[in-house]
């Protein structure tokens, strides 16, 4: 088709001239295509940058551990005043010393893994010395036409503090129950119609009250009912069922059978 068009436009062109024109036109088409692809990639890259800059989560891109991009949220998280304080720095310099070995290993293992998104938790140390617990999502990307790793950080310090306080509270409760020889139990009532099959949890002191070492038997309704004196079991079942139907608290005394009896 190209030869036919050339002949129609240039009837006196020689064979070598036709070949030369073909090479020139092909080169021009290739150059134009490359320019279009380049401009399109620049457009996509700029859109990506604008999107990431607006993200409330801290986002950085590193190549072999060297930070090559960081958004505003990341600048704040790392305790910097500008992006310039982060670019060119090693990511591991901002990782808690106790977490650096694991983070370094993940960088080495996944730098060319383009199929998986990795999820973990990491502690960071900012330039001002502040320690932050973060939830991390990391994936391999192409950045400026070279393999790199994008990392998203979300501050979960408040959640970690709440979890710590809860554990401390549970430890205090367990200690108090042991001193008072007082146990507690709870049942999942998500489905009131099948409450008897719902999961059961009880405190360590319940084991001791029933005559067992902590963890010696499975925490289950069957084992709890088995520990109740046979003459009291039906009464306790009926009392519990009535309280659930009517949505009210209840109190009762009953006998238990200890392991040694």
N, C-alpha and C positions, 0 to 999 in steps of 0.2 A: 504494500500500500504506500509506504514512504517513497519507494523508488518511482511509483507511478506519479505521485504528486510532484516529485522533483523533476521528472521528465516534462510534465505539463507546465510547470512554472519556469523551468530552465531547459528549453528544448535543445539548446546547443551545448549543454554541459557535457564534459567528458566523463568516462567511467571513473577515473581517479578523482575528478572533481566531485562526482556524486558520492564516492566513499568518504572524501574529506568532509563534505557537508553533513553526511550522516553522523560522523564522529563529533562534529561541532554541535549539532542539534542534540545528540544523545548526552553530551557533556553538559549542555545547558539545562536539559531536563533534569539530569541527576543533581546538578547544583541547586536548581530551584526546589526540588523535592527535599534535599538536605536542609536548605534554608527554612522551608516550611515546617519540617519536623523540629528543627532547632527552636524556631519561634514558638511553636506549639508547646514544646517541652518547657520553655521559659514561662509561658503563660500558665501552664499547669503548676509549675513549681511556685510561682508567685501566689496563685490561689491557695495552694497548700500552706504556704508560709502565713498568709493572712488568717486562714482558718486556725492554725496552730497557735498563733499569737493571741487569739481571742479565747483560747481554751482556759478554763479555770484551773485545770490540772497542770502541774509542771511537766514540761516536755523538753527533752534534749535529744540530740543526735550525736553519737560518738562513733569514731572509727578506730578500732583496736584500742579502745579506752580513752582516746583523746577527744575531748568535747569540741564539736565543730558547729553546733547550733544549740541555742537555748532560748525558750520563749520568756516572756516577762514573768510569768508565774514561777518559772524555774529560777530566774534571777533572784526573786524574793525568797524562795524556799532555801536557796543556797547562801542567803545572807549577803548577796553582792549588791552593788549599787548600779551596775550596768552589765550588759552582756560581755563587754570586753574583759571583765574580771574572770570570766569563765572560759571563754574560747581559748583553745590551746592547752588548757589544764587537763590533768588526768582525772578521770571520773573516780578512780579508787581513792584519790586524796580526800574526797568528800564522803566516803563510806566509813562507817564505824569500824574501828580496828578489828572487832570480833567478827565482823561480817565480810571483811575484805577477801579472805581466801575463797569463800563460796561465790562471791560476786566475780572475782577474777576467773574462777573456773567456768562460770556461766558465759563470760565474755569469750573465752577461748573455744568453748564447745559450740556456741550458737552463732558465731559471727557470719556464717554462710548458710544458716538454716532459714530458708525463706518460706517454710511450710507451716511453722508453728508459732503461736503466740505464747510467751512464757509468763507465768504469774507467780509472784512470790512477795515476801515482805522483807524490807531492808531498812536498817537504821542509818540515817545520814547525819553528818556533822557539818554544820554550816560554817562559813568563814568567821562568824562571831562566836563560834563554839557551841551554838544551840544544837541539841540532839533532837531529831525528829524521826518518829516511826512512820514508815511509808508503805503503802501497798503499791506494787510495781507491776506494770505490764510492759513487756519488751518484745520487739519483733525486728527481723532483719528487713532492710529496705535498700533501694538504690537512691543514693543522694549525690547529686552532681555526677551521675553516671558511674558511681563507684559504690561497692557494697558498704553498708553502714548499719548501725543498730539504733532504732528509735526507742526511747524509754519514756514511759509516762509514770509520773509519781503522784500519788494522792496521800495527803497528810491524814494519818489515822491515829495520831497521838492521843486525842481525846478518847477514842474508843479503847485504846490500850490502857489508858489511865482508869477508865470505867471497869475494864476487865480485871485490872489489878486490885481495885477497891472491892470488887465482888468476891474475888478469891480471898482477900484478907477478911472480908465479912464472913464468908463461909467458914474460914479457918477459926475465926473467933467464935462463931456459933457452935462449931463442932467441939471446941474446947469447953465452952460453957455447958453444953449438953453432957459431956463426959463427967464434969464435976457434979452436975445435978442429977446424973443418971436419968436423963430425960431425952427421949428420941423423938423424931418427927418423920412423917412420910407424906408423900403426895402422889396423886394419880392424874394422868392426862385425861381430861374430860372433853376433848375436842368433839367427840361423838357421844353425846349423852345416852343414845340408845344402846350403845355397846360399851358402856363404861367399865364393865367387868374385864374386857379384853384390853383396855388402855394400858400403856406403859406405867410402871410403878417405880418410884424412886424413894429411898429412905436413907436416913442419916446413918453415920457409922455407929452411933450409940444404940440404934435399933438392933443391930447385930448382937451387941453385948447384952442388951435386955433379954433377947431371945436365947441367949446362952451360946452364941457363936463368936468366933473371931471375925474381924472385919473382912468381908469378901469370901468367907468360908462357904456360903451358900448363895445361890442365885437370888437376886432381888426380883421377886415375883409375887403376885397375889396368892397363888396356890401355896407357896411356902409360908406366907403370912397367915393365911387362914388355917393352915396345918398347925401353926403354933398356938392357936386359940383353943381353949378347952372345948371338947365336943358338945357339951351341954349349952355352950354360949354361942356357937357358930351361927345357928339359924337366926337367933335374936339380933346378932350384929349385922348379918346380911340384910334383914328386913329394915333395921334402923338406918343403914347406909342408903338403901334403895329409896326409902321414904324421904330422907333428907335431900337426895338428888332430885326427886320428882317435885318436891315443894320448894327447892332452892333455899334451904335454911341450914344453919349450922346444927350440929348435934354433939352431945356429950354422953359418954357411956363408960361403965366399969365392966371389965370382963377378965376372966382368968386366962393365963397362958401356961403352956406346958414347956418347961425348960428341957434342954437337950439332955441333961443329966438325970431327969426323972423318968 
